[in-house]
Amino acid sequence: MGRLDGKVAVITGTGGGQGRAAALAFAREGARVVGCGRNAANATETAERVRAAGGEMRSTALDLTDHEAVAAWIDEAAEAFGGIDILYNNAGEPRFGTPGAMAVEDWHFTVGHELDLVFYACRAAWPHLERRAGASIVNVASIAGIVGVRDQPQTAHAATKMGVIGMTRQLAAEGAPLGIRVNCVSPGLIDTPATSHFIAMGDDGPLADFMQRLPLGRAGRAEEVVNAALFLASDEASYVTGVNLVVDGGSSVLM
């Protein structure tokens, strides 16, 4: 018996990194997975990997900042599988810059690709989740939403991820009477395709100072974030809602 047997899980950003790891893990635990990614080839590759491992997954290319496309995608998933039990808002993409130099366009891009898309997916999935016993949402925030980082110009990223944490708490309050649990995970520095190059640079890279202060002495792995999300999405966390589970190796409390 898998921890997610019989459940339908919608996961955003499954083309690689943490999203791909989530698709593989959730399917391994028995969920039927619906995924999406901006790159059609990457999204398809993840679905093929899931099926090769014996799981069930359908995937498509999707612009998550298009609220109408997101609604259509989630409605189609619910119709195809008879409902939705889990929404995992994994996707996000920030742009960085100092407060005095960051382009306004980059600010709006970050808000659209890290905050708006979470709301669009929650908005579309909410009516379907109301109909399922034990439904849950897991959002991905970041330690950027709870602590400042001196050497990283990430005002927009910090604002959107704090927004995700606040949205999670409010959705948990509104979802509780409906039987919908809502939680989030806040990763620290995780070794993914987006960060692996900088991590590999070690003392010569832009993350050198941050990496030297990591309490556990290393960056996290995508699977370590997904394991936390898997717990929150499963019935093992049936009495857990409104939580921000930090997965950062102690960075936010020991630095």
DOMARNU-601375 format. One line per field, with one value per residue: residue number from 1; x, y, z of N, C-alpha, C, O, CB in turn. Coordinates in steps of 0.2 Angstrom, whole numbers, plus 5000, padded with zeros to 4 digits. Glycine has a CB too. Example, Ala and Ser with C-alpha at 12.3 -4.5 7.8 and 13.67 -1.06 7.14 Angstrom:
resi = [1,2]
n.u = [5066,5064]
n.v = [4972,4989]
n.w = [5039,5035]
ca.u = [5062,5068]
ca.v = [4978,4995]
ca.w = [5039,5036]
c.u = [5066,5064]
c.v = [4984,5000]
c.w = [5039,5039]
o.u = [5071,5067]
o.v = [4983,5006]
o.w = [5042,5040]
cb.u = [5057,5070]
cb.v = [4978,4997]
cb.w = [5045,5029]
***
This chain:
resi = [1,2,3,4,5,6,7,8,9,10,11,12,13,14,15,16,17,18,19,20,21,22,23,24,25,26,27,28,29,30,31,32,33,34,35,36,37,38,39,40,41,42,43,44,45,46,47,48,49,50,51,52,53,54,55,56,57,58,59,60,61,62,63,64,65,66,67,68,69,70,71,72,73,74,75,76,77,78,79,80,81,82,83,84,85,86,87,88,89,90,91,92,93,94,95,96,97,98,99,100,101,102,103,104,105,106,107,108,109,110,111,112,113,114,115,116,117,118,119,120,121,122,123,124,125,126,127,128,129,130,131,132,133,134,135,136,137,138,139,140,141,142,143,144,145,146,147,148,149,150,151,152,153,154,155,156,157,158,159,160,161,162,163,164,165,166,167,168,169,170,171,172,173,174,175,176,177,178,179,180,181,182,183,184,185,186,187,188,189,190,191,192,193,194,195,196,197,198,199,200,201,202,203,204,205,206,207,208,209,210,211,212,213,214,215,216,217,218,219,220,221,222,223,224,225,226,227,228,229,230,231,232,233,234,235,236,237,238,239,240,241,242,243,244,245,246,247,248,249,250,251,252,253,254,255]
n.u = [5004,5003,5007,4999,4989,4976,4974,4973,4985,4989,5002,5013,5025,5033,5044,5057,5070,5064,5051,5050,5056,5046,5035,5039,5040,5028,5020,5026,5021,5008,5000,4990,4996,4996,5004,5014,5023,5034,5042,5038,5045,5053,5043,5036,5046,5047,5035,5036,5047,5040,5030,5039,5043,5033,5022,5008,5005,5000,5005,5008,5012,5012,5008,5009,5005,4994,4979,4967,4971,4976,4965,4957,4966,4966,4953,4951,4959,4953,4941,4946,4951,4941,4941,4951,4963,4975,4984,4999,5009,5022,5030,5039,5048,5060,5066,5081,5088,5095,5087,5088,5091,5083,5073,5057,5049,5055,5051,5037,5037,5042,5033,5022,5026,5029,5020,5006,5004,5002,4991,4982,4981,4977,4964,4958,4958,4951,4936,4935,4943,4935,4926,4931,4936,4948,4956,4971,4982,4998,5010,5025,5036,5049,5065,5068,5057,5056,5068,5081,5094,5110,5119,5112,5103,5087,5074,5061,5059,5059,5048,5037,5038,5036,5023,5017,5018,5009,4997,4995,4992,4980,4972,4972,4964,4952,4950,4948,4935,4929,4936,4948,4965,4979,4996,5013,5030,5046,5060,5078,5094,5095,5101,5098,5094,5094,5103,5114,5126,5131,5133,5143,5154,5159,5170,5173,5162,5146,5138,5147,5149,5137,5136,5147,5142,5132,5123,5123,5133,5131,5122,5104,5095,5084,5075,5074,5066,5054,5051,5046,5035,5028,5024,5016,5006,5000,4989,4994,4997,4985,4980,4987,4988,4990,5003,5021,5033,5050,5063,5079,5091,5094,5098,5090,5089,5101,5111]
n.v = [4994,5011,5027,5037,5030,5028,5042,5058,5068,5084,5092,5106,5112,5101,5098,5096,5096,5099,5097,5087,5077,5076,5072,5059,5053,5055,5047,5035,5032,5029,5038,5045,5055,5072,5083,5097,5108,5121,5118,5107,5095,5092,5091,5080,5070,5068,5062,5050,5044,5042,5033,5023,5018,5012,5020,5031,5044,5060,5073,5090,5104,5121,5137,5144,5157,5161,5162,5157,5147,5139,5136,5128,5117,5111,5108,5099,5089,5085,5080,5070,5061,5059,5068,5078,5076,5081,5096,5102,5115,5118,5125,5139,5155,5166,5183,5193,5207,5222,5234,5247,5246,5236,5231,5237,5229,5216,5215,5213,5202,5192,5192,5188,5175,5168,5171,5174,5163,5153,5157,5156,5142,5137,5143,5138,5124,5123,5121,5108,5101,5103,5093,5082,5070,5072,5081,5091,5104,5108,5121,5129,5138,5148,5150,5162,5170,5171,5175,5187,5189,5194,5195,5192,5199,5200,5205,5205,5191,5188,5195,5188,5175,5176,5180,5169,5161,5168,5167,5153,5151,5158,5152,5140,5143,5146,5134,5124,5122,5116,5104,5105,5104,5115,5118,5123,5121,5127,5128,5129,5132,5122,5108,5109,5109,5123,5128,5120,5123,5134,5130,5120,5128,5132,5139,5149,5154,5163,5159,5156,5162,5160,5146,5142,5144,5135,5125,5111,5108,5106,5108,5105,5091,5088,5078,5078,5089,5086,5075,5080,5087,5077,5070,5081,5081,5069,5057,5055,5067,5072,5080,5091,5108,5124,5125,5130,5121,5121,5117,5117,5113,5119,5132,5144,5146,5145,5153]
n.w = [5000,4995,5001,4996,4989,4978,4976,4967,4961,4957,4951,4949,4937,4933,4925,4928,4941,4957,4955,4945,4954,4963,4956,4952,4965,4971,4962,4964,4977,4975,4969,4956,4944,4938,4928,4924,4913,4907,4896,4883,4880,4891,4901,4895,4896,4910,4913,4905,4912,4925,4921,4916,4928,4933,4937,4935,4925,4917,4907,4902,4892,4899,4902,4917,4921,4915,4919,4914,4906,4916,4923,4914,4912,4925,4927,4916,4921,4932,4927,4919,4928,4938,4948,4960,4973,4978,4977,4972,4973,4965,4955,4951,4947,4950,4947,4950,4958,4964,4976,4971,4957,4951,4938,4935,4927,4930,4943,4942,4934,4943,4953,4946,4942,4954,4964,4959,4951,4960,4967,4956,4953,4965,4965,4954,4958,4970,4970,4966,4975,4987,4985,4989,5002,5014,5006,5000,5000,4995,4995,4988,4997,5003,5012,5010,5012,5025,5031,5030,5017,5016,5006,4994,4981,4983,4984,4978,4976,4990,4994,4987,4991,5005,5003,4998,5010,5018,5011,5011,5025,5026,5017,5023,5035,5029,5022,5031,5037,5026,5025,5018,5019,5020,5017,5018,5011,5015,5006,5009,5002,4989,4979,4963,4945,4943,4952,4953,4945,4952,4964,4962,4959,4971,4982,4973,4968,4967,4978,4988,5001,5008,5007,5015,5027,5030,5041,5041,5032,5019,5003,5001,4994,4981,4983,4997,5000,4993,5001,5013,5008,5003,5015,5020,5011,5012,5021,5033,5038,5043,5053,5052,5047,5039,5041,5039,5034,5036,5026,5027,5032,5043,5041,5042,5056,5063,5058]
ca.u = [5000,5007,5005,4994,4985,4969,4973,4975,4989,4991,5009,5015,5033,5036,5049,5064,5071,5060,5044,5051,5057,5039,5031,5041,5039,5020,5018,5029,5017,5002,4995,4989,4999,4995,5009,5014,5030,5034,5045,5034,5049,5054,5037,5035,5051,5045,5029,5039,5050,5035,5027,5044,5044,5027,5017,5003,5005,4999,5008,5007,5016,5007,5010,5005,5003,4988,4974,4962,4974,4977,4958,4956,4970,4964,4946,4952,4962,4947,4936,4949,4952,4936,4942,4957,4964,4981,4987,5006,5011,5029,5033,5041,5054,5061,5072,5084,5091,5095,5081,5088,5092,5079,5068,5050,5047,5057,5047,5031,5038,5043,5026,5018,5029,5030,5014,5000,5002,5000,4984,4978,4980,4972,4958,4955,4957,4947,4930,4936,4945,4929,4922,4935,4938,4955,4960,4976,4986,5005,5013,5032,5038,5057,5067,5069,5051,5056,5074,5084,5100,5113,5123,5108,5098,5081,5068,5055,5058,5057,5041,5033,5038,5032,5016,5015,5017,5003,4992,4994,4989,4974,4969,4971,4959,4946,4948,4947,4928,4928,4940,4954,4971,4984,5002,5019,5037,5051,5067,5084,5098,5094,5105,5094,5097,5095,5108,5120,5132,5134,5136,5149,5159,5162,5173,5174,5155,5142,5135,5152,5148,5131,5138,5151,5138,5127,5124,5124,5138,5130,5116,5099,5093,5077,5071,5073,5060,5049,5049,5042,5029,5024,5021,5010,5000,4997,4984,4999,4997,4978,4979,4991,4986,4993,5010,5026,5038,5056,5068,5084,5097,5095,5100,5086,5089,5107,5116]
ca.v = [5000,5017,5032,5041,5026,5031,5049,5061,5073,5089,5095,5111,5113,5094,5097,5095,5098,5097,5095,5080,5072,5076,5067,5052,5051,5054,5041,5029,5031,5027,5043,5046,5062,5076,5087,5102,5112,5126,5115,5101,5090,5090,5088,5073,5066,5066,5057,5044,5041,5040,5027,5017,5016,5008,5024,5034,5051,5063,5080,5095,5111,5125,5144,5145,5164,5162,5159,5154,5140,5135,5133,5123,5112,5108,5105,5093,5084,5082,5076,5063,5056,5059,5072,5080,5076,5085,5101,5103,5121,5118,5129,5146,5157,5173,5187,5196,5213,5226,5238,5253,5244,5231,5234,5236,5223,5210,5214,5210,5195,5188,5192,5183,5168,5165,5172,5174,5156,5149,5158,5154,5135,5136,5146,5133,5117,5123,5118,5101,5099,5103,5087,5076,5069,5072,5085,5095,5108,5110,5126,5129,5145,5148,5153,5169,5173,5172,5178,5191,5187,5200,5195,5190,5204,5196,5209,5203,5184,5188,5197,5184,5169,5178,5180,5162,5158,5171,5164,5147,5152,5161,5146,5134,5145,5145,5127,5120,5120,5112,5098,5105,5106,5119,5119,5124,5119,5132,5125,5133,5130,5115,5107,5108,5111,5130,5130,5116,5126,5139,5126,5117,5133,5132,5146,5154,5156,5168,5156,5154,5164,5156,5139,5141,5145,5130,5121,5104,5108,5105,5110,5100,5088,5089,5073,5080,5094,5082,5070,5084,5089,5071,5070,5085,5079,5062,5057,5055,5074,5073,5085,5097,5113,5130,5125,5131,5117,5123,5112,5121,5111,5124,5139,5150,5147,5144,5157]
ca.w = [5000,4995,5006,4992,4985,4976,4976,4961,4963,4952,4952,4944,4936,4934,4919,4931,4948,4963,4952,4943,4959,4966,4951,4953,4972,4972,4959,4968,4983,4972,4966,4949,4944,4933,4929,4918,4913,4901,4890,4882,4880,4898,4904,4893,4899,4917,4912,4903,4918,4929,4918,4916,4935,4935,4939,4931,4924,4911,4907,4896,4892,4901,4905,4923,4923,4911,4923,4910,4904,4922,4925,4909,4913,4931,4925,4912,4925,4937,4923,4917,4934,4942,4954,4962,4980,4980,4973,4974,4969,4965,4950,4952,4944,4951,4944,4955,4957,4970,4976,4967,4950,4948,4933,4937,4923,4933,4949,4940,4932,4949,4956,4941,4941,4960,4968,4955,4948,4965,4967,4950,4953,4971,4963,4950,4961,4976,4970,4965,4982,4991,4984,4991,5009,5015,5001,5003,4995,4997,4992,4990,4998,5003,5018,5008,5014,5033,5034,5025,5015,5015,5000,4988,4980,4981,4987,4974,4978,4997,4995,4984,4995,5011,5001,4998,5017,5021,5007,5014,5032,5025,5014,5028,5039,5025,5020,5037,5037,5020,5025,5014,5022,5016,5021,5013,5013,5013,5006,5009,4996,4986,4973,4957,4939,4943,4957,4953,4943,4956,4970,4960,4959,4978,4985,4968,4966,4971,4984,4993,5008,5011,5008,5021,5034,5030,5047,5040,5028,5012,5000,5001,4988,4979,4986,5004,5000,4991,5006,5017,5004,5003,5022,5021,5006,5014,5027,5039,5041,5043,5058,5051,5042,5040,5043,5035,5036,5033,5024,5025,5035,5049,5039,5045,5063,5066,5055]
c.u = [5004,5003,4999,4990,4978,4968,4976,4979,4991,4997,5011,5023,5036,5042,5056,5064,5067,5053,5045,5052,5050,5035,5033,5040,5032,5018,5020,5024,5010,4997,4995,4991,4997,5000,5009,5021,5030,5037,5041,5039,5051,5049,5035,5040,5050,5040,5032,5043,5046,5032,5032,5045,5038,5021,5012,5004,5003,5002,5007,5011,5010,5011,5005,5003,4997,4983,4968,4964,4974,4970,4956,4960,4968,4957,4947,4955,4957,4942,4939,4950,4947,4936,4949,4958,4970,4983,4994,5009,5019,5033,5034,5047,5055,5066,5074,5087,5091,5089,5082,5089,5087,5074,5061,5047,5049,5053,5041,5032,5039,5036,5021,5020,5030,5024,5007,4999,5000,4993,4979,4976,4976,4965,4954,4953,4952,4940,4930,4939,4940,4926,4925,4937,4945,4959,4965,4979,4993,5008,5021,5034,5046,5059,5068,5063,5051,5063,5077,5091,5104,5117,5119,5103,5091,5075,5062,5054,5056,5050,5036,5032,5035,5024,5013,5013,5010,4997,4990,4991,4982,4969,4967,4965,4952,4944,4946,4940,4926,4932,4946,4960,4976,4990,5007,5025,5041,5058,5072,5088,5098,5097,5100,5097,5098,5101,5114,5126,5135,5137,5142,5155,5162,5164,5173,5167,5151,5139,5140,5151,5143,5133,5142,5148,5133,5128,5126,5130,5137,5123,5111,5098,5086,5072,5069,5067,5054,5046,5044,5035,5025,5021,5015,5004,4996,4992,4988,4998,4990,4976,4984,4989,4988,5000,5015,5032,5045,5061,5074,5091,5099,5097,5097,5086,5096,5113,5116]
c.v = [5006,5022,5037,5036,5029,5038,5052,5067,5078,5093,5100,5111,5106,5093,5095,5097,5095,5094,5088,5075,5071,5071,5060,5049,5050,5048,5035,5027,5030,5032,5043,5054,5065,5082,5092,5105,5116,5123,5108,5095,5087,5088,5081,5068,5063,5061,5051,5041,5039,5033,5021,5014,5012,5013,5027,5041,5054,5070,5084,5101,5116,5132,5145,5152,5165,5158,5155,5147,5136,5132,5127,5117,5108,5105,5099,5087,5081,5078,5070,5058,5056,5063,5074,5079,5080,5090,5103,5109,5122,5123,5136,5148,5165,5177,5191,5203,5217,5231,5244,5252,5239,5234,5232,5230,5216,5209,5211,5203,5190,5187,5187,5176,5165,5166,5171,5167,5152,5150,5155,5146,5133,5138,5140,5126,5117,5120,5110,5098,5099,5097,5081,5076,5069,5076,5089,5099,5109,5115,5126,5136,5145,5151,5161,5173,5174,5175,5182,5188,5193,5201,5193,5196,5201,5199,5206,5195,5184,5189,5192,5177,5170,5178,5173,5159,5161,5168,5157,5147,5154,5155,5141,5136,5144,5138,5123,5117,5115,5105,5098,5108,5110,5120,5121,5122,5125,5129,5131,5132,5123,5114,5105,5110,5119,5132,5126,5119,5130,5135,5122,5122,5134,5139,5151,5156,5161,5166,5154,5155,5160,5149,5137,5141,5140,5126,5114,5103,5106,5108,5104,5097,5089,5084,5074,5085,5090,5077,5074,5086,5083,5069,5074,5084,5073,5062,5056,5062,5076,5078,5091,5101,5119,5131,5127,5127,5119,5117,5115,5119,5116,5131,5145,5151,5147,5148,5164]
c.w = [5000,4999,5002,4987,4984,4975,4969,4963,4957,4955,4947,4943,4937,4928,4922,4938,4953,4960,4949,4949,4963,4962,4952,4960,4973,4968,4962,4974,4981,4969,4959,4948,4937,4933,4923,4919,4907,4895,4889,4882,4887,4902,4902,4895,4906,4917,4910,4909,4923,4927,4918,4923,4937,4937,4934,4931,4918,4912,4901,4897,4894,4904,4911,4925,4919,4915,4920,4908,4910,4924,4921,4911,4920,4930,4921,4916,4930,4933,4921,4922,4939,4949,4955,4970,4982,4975,4976,4970,4970,4961,4953,4949,4946,4947,4950,4953,4963,4970,4971,4959,4947,4944,4936,4933,4927,4940,4947,4937,4938,4952,4952,4942,4948,4965,4964,4953,4954,4967,4962,4951,4959,4969,4959,4953,4967,4975,4969,4972,4987,4991,4987,4998,5009,5009,5004,4998,4999,4993,4993,4991,4998,5010,5016,5010,5022,5035,5028,5023,5013,5008,4993,4987,4978,4984,4984,4976,4985,4998,4992,4988,5002,5009,5001,5005,5019,5017,5010,5021,5031,5022,5019,5033,5035,5023,5025,5037,5032,5020,5020,5019,5018,5020,5015,5016,5011,5013,5007,5002,4994,4980,4967,4951,4939,4947,4956,4951,4948,4963,4968,4960,4966,4980,4980,4965,4970,4977,4989,5000,5012,5012,5014,5027,5034,5036,5046,5035,5021,5010,5001,4994,4987,4982,4994,5005,4998,4997,5011,5014,5004,5010,5022,5017,5008,5020,5033,5042,5041,5048,5058,5045,5044,5042,5038,5037,5032,5032,5022,5028,5041,5047,5042,5052,5066,5063,5059]
o.u = [5009,4998,4995,4987,4975,4963,4980,4976,4993,4997,5011,5026,5041,5044,5060,5059,5065,5050,5040,5049,5049,5031,5028,5037,5030,5013,5016,5024,5005,4992,5000,4988,4998,5000,5006,5025,5026,5035,5041,5037,5051,5049,5033,5038,5051,5040,5029,5043,5047,5032,5030,5047,5037,5016,5013,5003,5005,5002,5005,5013,5005,5016,5000,4999,4994,4982,4966,4961,4974,4970,4953,4957,4967,4956,4943,4953,4956,4940,4936,4949,4947,4933,4954,4953,4969,4983,4995,5011,5021,5038,5030,5052,5050,5070,5071,5089,5086,5087,5077,5089,5087,5070,5060,5043,5045,5052,5039,5027,5036,5035,5018,5015,5032,5023,5003,4993,4997,4989,4974,4971,4971,4960,4948,4948,4949,4939,4926,4936,4940,4922,4922,4938,4949,4965,4965,4980,4994,5009,5023,5033,5049,5055,5069,5063,5047,5063,5076,5094,5103,5117,5122,5099,5090,5071,5057,5048,5052,5046,5031,5027,5032,5020,5007,5009,5006,4992,4984,4986,4977,4964,4962,4961,4947,4939,4943,4938,4920,4931,4949,4960,4976,4990,5006,5026,5040,5061,5071,5085,5100,5097,5097,5102,5103,5103,5119,5132,5141,5142,5147,5161,5168,5160,5174,5167,5154,5136,5139,5151,5143,5131,5142,5150,5128,5133,5130,5131,5142,5119,5113,5101,5082,5067,5064,5063,5049,5040,5040,5030,5018,5015,5009,4999,4991,4992,4985,4999,4988,4971,4985,4988,4989,5002,5014,5035,5045,5062,5076,5096,5104,5099,5100,5084,5097,5118,5120]
o.v = [5007,5022,5040,5039,5031,5041,5049,5071,5075,5095,5098,5109,5105,5087,5093,5099,5089,5090,5084,5069,5066,5067,5056,5043,5045,5044,5030,5021,5030,5030,5041,5058,5063,5085,5092,5105,5116,5124,5104,5090,5081,5083,5077,5062,5058,5056,5045,5034,5033,5028,5015,5008,5010,5011,5025,5044,5051,5073,5081,5102,5116,5132,5147,5153,5171,5152,5151,5142,5130,5126,5122,5111,5102,5099,5094,5082,5074,5073,5064,5052,5052,5062,5071,5082,5083,5088,5105,5108,5125,5126,5139,5144,5169,5174,5193,5204,5216,5233,5246,5257,5239,5239,5227,5226,5211,5204,5206,5199,5185,5182,5183,5172,5159,5162,5167,5165,5147,5145,5153,5144,5129,5134,5139,5123,5112,5116,5107,5092,5094,5095,5076,5081,5065,5075,5091,5097,5110,5114,5124,5141,5142,5155,5165,5179,5177,5177,5181,5185,5196,5206,5192,5197,5200,5195,5204,5194,5179,5186,5191,5174,5166,5176,5172,5155,5158,5167,5155,5143,5151,5154,5137,5132,5142,5136,5117,5111,5112,5101,5093,5113,5108,5123,5121,5121,5129,5129,5137,5131,5119,5118,5099,5113,5121,5138,5128,5117,5130,5137,5122,5119,5137,5143,5157,5161,5162,5170,5151,5151,5158,5146,5132,5139,5141,5122,5111,5097,5105,5109,5098,5099,5089,5086,5072,5085,5091,5076,5071,5085,5083,5067,5072,5085,5072,5067,5057,5062,5082,5081,5094,5099,5121,5136,5125,5129,5118,5113,5116,5123,5115,5135,5150,5156,5149,5148,5168]
o.w = [5004,5001,5005,4982,4989,4974,4966,4967,4952,4960,4941,4948,4940,4928,4918,4941,4952,4963,4950,4948,4965,4965,4953,4961,4976,4971,4962,4976,4985,4967,4956,4951,4932,4938,4918,4924,4902,4890,4894,4885,4888,4905,4906,4897,4908,4920,4913,4909,4926,4931,4919,4923,4943,4940,4928,4936,4912,4918,4896,4903,4892,4907,4911,4930,4919,4915,4923,4908,4909,4926,4923,4910,4919,4933,4923,4915,4930,4935,4921,4921,4944,4953,4952,4974,4988,4969,4982,4964,4974,4963,4957,4948,4944,4943,4955,4947,4968,4964,4968,4956,4941,4946,4938,4936,4927,4942,4950,4939,4938,4955,4955,4942,4948,4970,4967,4954,4952,4968,4963,4949,4959,4971,4960,4951,4968,4979,4972,4974,4991,4996,4987,5001,5005,5008,5010,4992,5005,4987,4999,4986,4993,5013,5021,5011,5025,5041,5022,5028,5008,5005,4988,4991,4972,4987,4988,4978,4987,5002,4996,4989,5005,5013,5002,5006,5023,5021,5011,5022,5034,5024,5018,5035,5038,5022,5024,5038,5032,5015,5018,5022,5012,5025,5009,5022,5006,5018,5006,4997,4998,4975,4967,4951,4935,4946,4959,4953,4949,4965,4972,4960,4966,4979,4981,4961,4975,4981,4995,5004,5017,5017,5017,5032,5039,5037,5050,5033,5017,5014,5002,4989,4992,4985,4996,5010,5002,4998,5014,5018,5005,5010,5024,5019,5006,5023,5039,5048,5041,5048,5063,5040,5050,5045,5032,5042,5026,5037,5016,5028,5043,5052,5044,5055,5072,5065,5057]
cb.u = [4995,5007,5010,4998,4984,4964,4977,4968,4995,4985,5014,5013,5035,5031,5049,5069,5071,5059,5042,5057,5062,5036,5031,5049,5042,5017,5020,5036,5018,4998,4998,4982,5007,4987,5016,5009,5036,5038,5052,5031,5056,5057,5031,5035,5058,5043,5024,5044,5055,5030,5024,5050,5046,5028,5020,4996,5012,4991,5015,5000,5019,5003,5009,5009,5009,4989,4971,4959,4981,4980,4953,4957,4977,4964,4942,4957,4968,4944,4934,4956,4959,4935,4939,4959,4966,4987,4983,5011,5008,5032,5029,5041,5053,5064,5069,5090,5087,5102,5080,5094,5099,5076,5069,5045,5049,5065,5046,5028,5045,5048,5022,5018,5035,5036,5014,5001,5009,5004,4983,4982,4987,4975,4958,4959,4964,4946,4926,4942,4951,4925,4920,4942,4934,4958,4955,4981,4983,5010,5010,5036,5036,5060,5074,5069,5045,5055,5079,5085,5100,5119,5129,5105,5101,5082,5068,5056,5065,5062,5040,5035,5045,5034,5015,5020,5023,5003,4993,5001,4993,4973,4973,4977,4960,4946,4955,4949,4923,4929,4936,4953,4975,4980,5005,5019,5039,5050,5068,5088,5106,5086,5110,5087,5093,5088,5105,5118,5130,5129,5130,5148,5156,5168,5179,5178,5151,5137,5131,5159,5147,5125,5141,5157,5136,5126,5118,5118,5143,5130,5116,5093,5095,5076,5074,5079,5061,5050,5055,5046,5030,5029,5026,5013,5003,5002,4979,5006,5001,4974,4979,4998,4978,4989,5012,5028,5036,5059,5065,5083,5102,5100,5100,5079,5085,5110,5114]
cb.v = [5000,5019,5037,5046,5019,5028,5052,5063,5071,5094,5090,5118,5117,5089,5103,5099,5105,5102,5100,5079,5075,5082,5069,5051,5056,5060,5041,5030,5037,5024,5050,5045,5061,5079,5084,5108,5107,5132,5114,5102,5091,5097,5093,5073,5069,5072,5060,5045,5047,5045,5028,5020,5022,5003,5030,5031,5054,5064,5079,5097,5113,5122,5150,5142,5169,5159,5165,5158,5141,5139,5139,5125,5114,5113,5111,5095,5086,5088,5080,5065,5058,5052,5070,5087,5069,5080,5107,5097,5127,5111,5130,5147,5157,5174,5192,5191,5217,5230,5240,5257,5242,5226,5231,5242,5223,5211,5221,5215,5195,5191,5199,5186,5168,5168,5179,5178,5154,5150,5166,5155,5131,5140,5152,5132,5115,5131,5121,5099,5103,5109,5087,5075,5063,5065,5089,5091,5116,5103,5133,5126,5147,5152,5150,5170,5169,5165,5173,5198,5181,5201,5190,5183,5209,5189,5216,5203,5181,5192,5203,5182,5167,5185,5184,5157,5160,5178,5164,5143,5157,5167,5144,5133,5152,5150,5125,5123,5126,5116,5092,5110,5100,5125,5112,5132,5113,5138,5122,5131,5132,5113,5101,5111,5109,5133,5130,5109,5130,5144,5120,5114,5140,5127,5145,5151,5149,5171,5150,5157,5171,5157,5136,5146,5152,5126,5122,5101,5103,5097,5112,5103,5080,5088,5066,5083,5100,5078,5067,5091,5091,5065,5071,5092,5078,5057,5051,5053,5079,5067,5082,5094,5113,5133,5117,5139,5109,5128,5107,5128,5111,5121,5139,5149,5142,5137,5158]
cb.w = [5006,4988,5008,4988,4988,4981,4982,4957,4966,4951,4954,4945,4941,4933,4915,4927,4948,4968,4946,4938,4965,4967,4944,4952,4977,4970,4951,4970,4988,4978,4969,4945,4945,4933,4929,4918,4912,4903,4892,4875,4876,4901,4902,4885,4898,4921,4908,4897,4921,4931,4911,4913,4940,4940,4943,4932,4926,4909,4909,4895,4885,4907,4900,4929,4921,4904,4928,4904,4901,4928,4925,4902,4914,4937,4922,4906,4929,4940,4916,4914,4937,4944,4960,4960,4982,4982,4972,4974,4972,4963,4944,4960,4936,4959,4939,4958,4951,4970,4983,4969,4950,4954,4926,4935,4916,4935,4952,4935,4928,4954,4957,4934,4938,4964,4971,4949,4945,4972,4968,4943,4954,4977,4960,4944,4963,4978,4964,4960,4984,4990,4977,4987,5012,5015,4997,5007,4994,4997,4993,4984,5005,4997,5020,5000,5012,5036,5036,5027,5010,5020,5000,4990,4975,4984,4986,4967,4977,5001,4991,4977,4996,5014,4994,4994,5021,5020,5000,5015,5036,5021,5008,5033,5041,5019,5016,5043,5038,5014,5022,5008,5026,5014,5024,5011,5009,5018,4999,5015,4998,4985,4974,4958,4933,4945,4963,4949,4936,4959,4972,4953,4957,4978,4988,4962,4965,4966,4982,4990,5009,5006,5002,5020,5034,5024,5052,5037,5031,5011,4993,5004,4989,4971,4986,5007,4995,4985,5010,5019,4997,5001,5027,5020,4999,5015,5026,5037,5036,5044,5065,5049,5041,5046,5045,5035,5034,5038,5019,5026,5030,5053,5031,5042,5066,5065,5047]
***
